[in-house]
Amino acid sequence: MGTLTAPSLAQEPVTAAADKDALFTSTDPKLHANKQVAYGIVRDLLEANQWDKADQYLTERYIQHNPNAASGREGVVRYFIDVLKRKPSPIPGKIKTPVVFVTAESDLVTVGTVREMKDPRDPSKSYTSTWYDTWRIVNGKADEHWDSAVRN
């Protein structure tokens, strides 16, 4: 029998794309429009916390699959403002979020981003993983949302 070894914990680090903005474009007009909605959500809402602009990007019924936020546009706005205590900042010219990929098909847009996490075995170290957000776009606004969140 061969020697048993501990499973490898090594990985290739997750890195952001060099031109993140280009990932939010498509030659297909419908997919391009849907990717631009996702871009606005990332830049204006998630980065700049301009939640007063939520009606430009989210439907009123906004179905939420994140276990920490309520469904409905008002529910997600309240989550970021009241629970997470996010304060508005100027909207950046380009997104800062470390985007790895953007995939669009039909009415779905998925944005994968770099997530840096503390190593539970050694809190002085960190590692990268991939976070994702997927939105269903209906009539130019996000109507449904999934992500990799777990209950807080």
C-alpha positions as CSV (number, residue, x, y, z in Angstrom):
1,M,0.0,0.0,0.0
2,G,1.1,3.6,-0.7
3,T,1.6,6.2,1.9
4,L,-1.5,8.1,2.9
5,T,-1.3,11.8,2.8
6,A,-3.5,14.6,4.1
7,P,-5.7,16.1,1.5
8,S,-4.2,19.1,-0.2
9,L,-5.5,22.5,0.7
10,A,-3.6,24.3,-1.9
11,Q,-5.5,26.2,-4.5
12,E,-5.0,28.6,-7.3
13,P,-6.0,32.1,-6.0
14,V,-9.1,33.6,-7.5
15,T,-8.2,36.9,-9.2
16,A,-10.2,39.7,-10.7
17,A,-10.4,40.3,-14.5
18,A,-8.1,43.0,-15.8
19,D,-10.9,44.9,-17.5
20,K,-14.0,44.3,-15.3
21,D,-16.2,46.8,-17.1
22,A,-15.8,44.9,-20.4
23,L,-17.3,41.9,-18.8
24,F,-20.6,43.8,-18.5
25,T,-21.0,44.1,-22.3
26,S,-22.3,41.8,-25.0
27,T,-22.8,42.0,-28.8
28,D,-26.3,40.7,-28.2
29,P,-28.5,43.7,-27.4
30,K,-30.7,41.9,-24.8
31,L,-27.8,40.3,-23.0
32,H,-26.0,43.7,-23.1
33,A,-29.0,45.5,-21.6
34,N,-29.3,42.8,-18.9
35,K,-25.6,43.0,-18.1
36,Q,-25.9,46.8,-17.8
37,V,-28.6,46.3,-15.1
38,A,-26.3,44.1,-13.2
39,Y,-23.5,46.7,-13.6
40,G,-25.7,49.4,-12.2
41,I,-26.7,47.2,-9.2
42,V,-23.0,46.5,-8.4
43,R,-21.8,50.1,-8.9
44,D,-24.7,52.3,-7.8
45,L,-26.3,50.1,-5.1
46,L,-23.7,47.7,-3.7
47,E,-20.6,49.9,-4.0
48,A,-22.0,53.4,-3.6
49,N,-25.0,52.5,-1.4
50,Q,-27.2,54.8,-3.4
51,W,-30.3,52.9,-2.3
52,D,-32.5,55.8,-3.2
53,K,-31.9,54.7,-6.8
54,A,-33.1,51.1,-6.1
55,D,-36.3,51.7,-8.1
56,Q,-34.1,52.2,-11.2
57,Y,-32.7,48.6,-10.9
58,L,-35.0,46.5,-8.8
59,T,-38.7,45.6,-9.3
60,E,-41.1,46.3,-6.5
61,R,-41.7,42.6,-5.9
62,Y,-37.9,41.7,-6.1
63,I,-37.8,38.0,-5.0
64,Q,-34.9,37.5,-2.6
65,H,-33.2,34.2,-2.0
66,N,-30.5,35.5,0.3
67,P,-31.6,34.1,3.7
68,N,-30.8,37.4,5.5
69,A,-32.9,39.9,3.5
70,A,-36.6,40.1,3.0
71,S,-38.2,39.9,-0.5
72,G,-39.5,43.1,-2.1
73,R,-37.5,46.1,-3.1
74,E,-38.3,47.8,0.2
75,G,-37.0,44.7,2.1
76,V,-33.6,44.7,0.4
77,V,-33.3,48.5,0.8
78,R,-34.1,48.2,4.6
79,Y,-31.5,45.4,4.9
80,F,-28.7,47.5,3.5
81,I,-29.7,50.7,5.3
82,D,-31.1,49.5,8.6
83,V,-29.3,46.2,9.2
84,L,-26.0,46.6,7.5
85,K,-25.9,50.4,8.2
86,R,-24.5,51.2,4.8
87,K,-24.0,54.9,4.0
88,P,-24.2,56.4,0.6
89,S,-21.0,57.5,-1.2
90,P,-20.3,59.0,-4.6
91,I,-20.9,56.7,-7.5
92,P,-17.5,55.7,-8.9
93,G,-16.7,56.1,-12.6
94,K,-15.8,52.4,-12.8
95,I,-16.6,49.5,-10.5
96,K,-14.1,48.6,-7.9
97,T,-15.6,45.2,-7.0
98,P,-13.1,42.4,-8.0
99,V,-15.2,40.8,-10.7
100,V,-13.9,37.5,-12.1
101,F,-16.6,36.8,-14.6
102,V,-20.1,37.9,-15.8
103,T,-22.3,35.3,-17.5
104,A,-25.6,36.2,-19.2
105,E,-28.1,33.8,-20.7
106,S,-31.7,34.5,-21.4
107,D,-33.0,36.6,-18.5
108,L,-30.2,35.6,-16.0
109,V,-27.0,37.5,-15.3
110,T,-24.4,36.0,-12.9
111,V,-21.5,38.1,-11.5
112,G,-18.7,36.1,-9.9
113,T,-16.4,38.0,-7.6
114,V,-13.3,37.4,-5.5
115,R,-14.0,36.8,-1.9
116,E,-11.2,36.9,0.6
117,M,-11.8,34.8,3.7
118,K,-9.9,34.2,6.9
119,D,-8.5,30.7,7.2
120,P,-10.4,29.0,10.0
121,R,-7.4,26.9,10.8
122,D,-5.1,29.9,11.0
123,P,-6.8,33.3,11.4
124,S,-3.5,35.0,10.6
125,K,-3.9,33.8,7.0
126,S,-6.5,34.3,4.4
127,Y,-7.5,32.6,1.2
128,T,-9.6,33.5,-1.8
129,S,-12.9,32.0,-3.0
130,T,-15.6,32.9,-5.4
131,W,-18.8,34.8,-4.4
132,Y,-21.6,35.1,-6.9
133,D,-24.8,37.0,-7.4
134,T,-27.4,36.0,-10.0
135,W,-30.3,38.3,-11.0
136,R,-33.3,37.5,-13.2
137,I,-33.9,40.6,-15.3
138,V,-37.5,41.4,-16.2
139,N,-38.3,44.5,-18.3
140,G,-35.0,46.1,-17.6
141,K,-34.9,45.6,-13.8
142,A,-33.8,42.8,-11.5
143,D,-36.8,40.8,-10.4
144,E,-35.2,37.9,-8.5
145,H,-31.8,37.4,-6.8
146,W,-29.7,34.5,-5.7
147,D,-26.2,34.5,-4.0
148,S,-24.0,32.3,-2.0
149,A,-25.0,33.8,1.4
150,V,-25.7,31.7,4.4
151,R,-27.8,32.8,7.4
152,N,-26.2,35.2,9.7
